[in-house]
Amino acid sequence: MDHLAPVTAPAVDPQPDHREVRLSQARLGDRGVISQVHVRPDVDHHGLSADELERRLLELGFVEGAAIEVIHEGAIGRDPIAVRLDDMRVALRRHDAADIVIRLDARAAAQ
């Protein structure tokens, strides 16, 4: 019978070239993947409850793992923004985009 030494995997930092930012902080041309959608209950959502806004974002396709790219910014205060979300385009206010966290791809994270 052969003597088998235990095999240990080397410690690897998963996705070391990625950084996470709120979608509201993303710039024109930034690309990535949605890593979290969490609507803050302590913030005014213009008459909507946090649960209702989160439901609407999820229904629009803002779900974890969805590919996203900022494709347009408004002229005044860079608001609203338009994003390519998988295969569709969606516009939203930066205020609401603050509830979406994206993991920028390596090219965007390097800039």
N, C-alpha and C positions, 0 to 999 in steps of 0.2 A: 504494500500500500504506500503510495506517495505521500510525503509530508507536504501539506499545503499551507503556505504562509498566508495570513490574513491579507486581503487586498484592501488598501485604503485609497480612496479617490483624492487627488490633489485638491486643495482648497482653491476654488475658482470663484471670483467675484462675478455674479451673474450680471451681464450687460453693463460692464464698467464704463462704456462710452455713452450712456444715456443719463439724462437728467429729467426730473419731473418739474413741471410748472403748471400753474393754473392757466386755463385757456384764456382768461382775461389778460394775462401777461404775455401771451404769445404774440409774435410779430408776423407781419405779412411774409408769406413763404414758408413759415415754420410748418413742419410735418411731424407726425408721430402717431401714437396709438393712445386711445383713452384708457387710463388706468383706474380711474375712480370717478363716480358721480355721487356727490353727497351734498344735498342742499342744506345750507346752514339754517337751523330753525330760529336763530336769534337775529336774523337780518330781515329787513322789510322787503318783501317781494311784490310790492305794488298791488296789494289786495289779495294775493294768492297765498295759501298756506304753503309751508315748506313741502309737505307731502304732495300737494297738487302740482307744484312746479316740478318736483322730481319725477312725478308720473308723466307729465307732459314732455320733459326732456327725454325720458326713456322711450316714450312712444315715437318721438321724432327720430330715434336711432342713436342717441347719445348713450351708448352702452359700453361697458368694459370690453376692450379688444377691438373696437371699431377704429379703422384708419381715419385720420383727420388731417386736414391741411387748411391753414388760414389763406384765403384767396382774395379777400378784400377788406379794407378798413374804411370807415366813414371819414369824411373830410374834417368834421369838427370833433376833436377829442378822440379820434380814431374809433368812434362809436357810431353805429353798430358795426359788428364784424360779420363777414360771410365766410363760411367754412365749407370745404368739400368733405362730406361725411360718407365714407364708403363711396357709393355711386350717385349721391345726390348733393344738392347745394342747400344750405340752411343759413339764414341770417338770425343773429340774436344779439341782445345787448351785452356789453361787457360785464355789466352788473350780474347778469344771469350766468355768463360764461365763467365767473369766478367759482362756481360750484362744480366745475368740471376740471379734473386733473389729467394732464396728458404727459406721456413719456415721449420726449422728443427723440427723433432718430439721431444717429451718430453725427450726420452732417450738420443738423441744426444745433446739436449740443456743442459742437466744436466752434460755432460762430459766437 
